[in-house]
Amino acid sequence: MASRIRILVVDDELIIRESIVGWIKKAGHEVDAAESGHRALQMIGGDHYDLIFLDIKMPDLSGLEVLKHIKAHHPQCLVVMITAYGSVETAVEAMKSGAGDYLMKPFEPEELTLIVEKMLHQKRLIDENVLLRDQIDTRLRCQDLLGSSPPMQRLFSMIEEVSTVESPVLLQGETGTGKELVAKAIHAKSNRRYGPFIPINCGSFTETLLESELFGHEIGSFTGATRARKGRLEMARGGTLFLDEIAEIPPKMQVDLLRVLEEKKFQKVGGSREISVDFRLISATHRTLTKEMERGSFRQDLYFRLNVIEINVPPLRERREDIPLLAHHFLERFRQETNKPVTGIRENALVLLQTYDWPGNVRELQNAIERAVVLAKDEVIKQEDFGFLCRLSGQEIPMSLQEMEKQHIEQILRFCQWNISKASKILEVNRTTLHNKIKKYGLRKSDHL
């Protein structure tokens, strides 16, 4: 056989017990035996078995009583009931209680072999299902959603709370803050995590294409519709539908979407059949929907339907203490992807990353780290590897080396709130040298208060 399993044979008849044990050993499996229900429970409690052959009628505990214990405490264990001809109805009852099959006395070795092979195949399916679920759980972990700052701790707390309910969630936040990652995290922690997570960016399609993407279409419903197609609403059945940039949905489709949310039914484009759907809705936008409502571009009734639970995703500039953690996380990813021996980021470079305002938020930081890794000439990323950030922020490049040094020291002192020990460590100079530089350039703490 392809693999070995551990088997326990429970029967009060010695001949039956020894016959089954002998045949199973010839098949190459590990096998133990118990002469009673009580002895079986002792052995099951102290060891692991993949398959148990269990006699229905025994003098102390019946097979059904032992079966109930097994299913309550070892649900992954497979059980085959051993029964006499007159107890078939009891065996069927046992199967309803969780037994995988039954073996009728008297039986031939071939029957036993077939049942063992059937149970072995069933065990493989169970193991594969457990492995698949573990892989799904691993894939759904949002590894880029990192942070230990107070804003992120509040966000993580909200994710935990809303994942246990089915109410619609509206994510508000600037572009690049990771709203889709938050949506995935909610899905991954919910009871729907083994269902599909279906995202769609509502701003990426024209009105006609968006309608087809959401609702699907029938053949011939519009020019080019040569075959029927499922929409995202139907694909999300049993899972989560994530509508990004929800403010981009045109007025007519807002009405249609509201109807779906209220009735849980819709029709495909060009179709007449009602299709029932079951999904959890998470939507997101970087716009302020209340302002869009005032302009008349977003329906008030749809807003209140979407905004049962609102979560604000903080911009990166409001959680600067998370930047080193994110930077090193992205560094490790791109180091592996590019196969470059870049092992770290200098502290003064991290200071630059923490002082930059990041209008593109985490997405911009990710791109900056990728660019620095690709272009880095050394094993450690230096501050000058992020020189493009100064150009993006509109900072003028100093005309002389001394002016550049002055500006840099001034920036570090401001960042450290004039903590000389901390600043000298970042600048990689001793305290005396730093004091001399401060005096040389006429820098004063009062200028930055």
Secondary structure as the mmCIF struct_conf table of DSSP 4:
data_model
#
loop_
_struct_conf.conf_type_id
_struct_conf.id
_struct_conf.beg_label_comp_id
_struct_conf.beg_label_asym_id
_struct_conf.beg_label_seq_id
_struct_conf.end_label_comp_id
_struct_conf.end_label_asym_id
_struct_conf.end_label_seq_id
BEND BEND1 SER A 3 SER A 3
STRN STRN1 ARG A 6 VAL A 10
BEND BEND2 ASP A 12 ASP A 12
HELX_RH_AL_P HELX_RH_AL_P1 LEU A 14 LYS A 26
TURN_TY1_P TURN_TY1_P1 ALA A 27 GLY A 28
STRN STRN2 GLU A 30 ALA A 34
BEND BEND3 GLU A 35 SER A 36
HELX_RH_AL_P HELX_RH_AL_P2 GLY A 37 GLY A 46
BEND BEND4 ASP A 47 ASP A 47
BEND BEND5 ASP A 50 ASP A 50
STRN STRN3 LEU A 51 ASP A 55
BEND BEND6 ILE A 56 ILE A 56
BEND BEND7 PRO A 59 LEU A 61
HELX_RH_AL_P HELX_RH_AL_P3 GLY A 63 HIS A 73
TURN_TY1_P TURN_TY1_P2 PRO A 75 GLN A 76
STRN STRN4 LEU A 78 THR A 83
HELX_RH_3T_P HELX_RH_3T_P1 TYR A 85 SER A 87
HELX_RH_AL_P HELX_RH_AL_P4 VAL A 88 LYS A 96
TURN_TY1_P TURN_TY1_P3 SER A 97 GLY A 98
STRN STRN5 ASP A 101 MET A 104
BEND BEND8 LYS A 105 PRO A 106
HELX_RH_AL_P HELX_RH_AL_P5 PRO A 109 LEU A 140
BEND BEND9 ARG A 141 ARG A 141
TURN_TY1_P TURN_TY1_P4 GLN A 143 ASP A 144
BEND BEND10 SER A 149 SER A 149
HELX_RH_AL_P HELX_RH_AL_P6 PRO A 150 VAL A 162
TURN_TY1_P TURN_TY1_P5 SER A 163 THR A 164
BEND BEND11 VAL A 165 VAL A 165
STRN STRN6 VAL A 169 GLN A 172
TURN_TY1_P TURN_TY1_P6 THR A 175 GLY A 176
BEND BEND12 THR A 177 THR A 177
HELX_RH_AL_P HELX_RH_AL_P7 LYS A 179 LYS A 189
BEND BEND13 SER A 190 SER A 190
TURN_TY1_P TURN_TY1_P7 ASN A 191 TYR A 194
BEND BEND14 GLY A 195 GLY A 195
STRN STRN7 PHE A 197 ASN A 201
HELX_RH_3T_P HELX_RH_3T_P2 CYS A 202 SER A 204
BEND BEND15 PHE A 205 PHE A 205
HELX_RH_AL_P HELX_RH_AL_P8 GLU A 207 PHE A 215
STRN STRN8 GLY A 216 HIS A 217
TURN_TY1_P TURN_TY1_P8 ILE A 219 GLY A 220
BEND BEND16 SER A 221 PHE A 222
TURN_TY1_P TURN_TY1_P9 THR A 223 GLY A 224
BEND BEND17 ARG A 227 ARG A 227
STRN STRN9 ARG A 229 LYS A 230
HELX_RH_AL_P HELX_RH_AL_P9 ARG A 232 MET A 235
TURN_TY1_P TURN_TY1_P10 ALA A 236 GLY A 238
BEND BEND18 GLY A 239 GLY A 239
STRN STRN10 THR A 240 ASP A 244
BEND BEND19 GLU A 245 GLU A 245
HELX_RH_3T_P HELX_RH_3T_P3 ILE A 246 GLU A 248
BEND BEND20 ILE A 249 ILE A 249
HELX_RH_AL_P HELX_RH_AL_P10 PRO A 251 GLU A 263
BEND BEND21 LYS A 264 LYS A 264
STRN STRN11 LYS A 265 PHE A 266
STRN STRN12 VAL A 269 VAL A 269
TURN_TY1_P TURN_TY1_P11 GLY A 270 GLY A 270
BEND BEND22 ARG A 273 ARG A 273
STRN STRN13 ILE A 275 SER A 276
STRN STRN14 ARG A 280 THR A 285
BEND BEND23 HIS A 286 ARG A 287
HELX_RH_AL_P HELX_RH_AL_P11 LEU A 289 ARG A 295
TURN_TY1_P TURN_TY1_P12 GLY A 296 GLY A 296
BEND BEND24 SER A 297 PHE A 298
HELX_RH_AL_P HELX_RH_AL_P12 GLN A 300 LEU A 306
TURN_TY1_P TURN_TY1_P13 ASN A 307 VAL A 308
STRN STRN15 ILE A 309 ASN A 312
HELX_LH_PP_P HELX_LH_PP_P1 VAL A 313 PRO A 315
HELX_RH_3T_P HELX_RH_3T_P4 LEU A 316 GLU A 318
HELX_RH_3T_P HELX_RH_3T_P5 ARG A 320 ASP A 322
HELX_RH_AL_P HELX_RH_AL_P13 ILE A 323 THR A 338
TURN_TY1_P TURN_TY1_P14 ASN A 339 ASN A 339
STRN STRN16 GLY A 344 ILE A 345
HELX_RH_AL_P HELX_RH_AL_P14 GLU A 347 THR A 355
BEND BEND25 TYR A 356 TYR A 356
TURN_TY1_P TURN_TY1_P15 PRO A 359 GLY A 360
HELX_RH_AL_P HELX_RH_AL_P15 ASN A 361 LEU A 375
BEND BEND26 ASP A 378 GLU A 379
STRN STRN17 VAL A 380 ILE A 381
HELX_RH_3T_P HELX_RH_3T_P6 GLN A 383 PHE A 386
HELX_RH_AL_P HELX_RH_AL_P16 GLY A 387 LEU A 392
TURN_TY1_P TURN_TY1_P16 SER A 393 GLY A 394
HELX_LH_PP_P HELX_LH_PP_P2 GLN A 395 PRO A 398
BEND BEND27 MET A 399 SER A 400
HELX_RH_AL_P HELX_RH_AL_P17 LEU A 401 PHE A 415
TURN_TY1_P TURN_TY1_P17 CYS A 416 TRP A 418
HELX_RH_AL_P HELX_RH_AL_P18 ILE A 420 LEU A 427
TURN_TY1_P TURN_TY1_P18 GLU A 428 GLU A 428
BEND BEND28 VAL A 429 VAL A 429
HELX_RH_AL_P HELX_RH_AL_P19 ARG A 431 TYR A 441
TURN_TY1_P TURN_TY1_P19 GLY A 442 GLY A 442
HELX_RH_3T_P HELX_RH_3T_P7 LYS A 445 HIS A 448
#
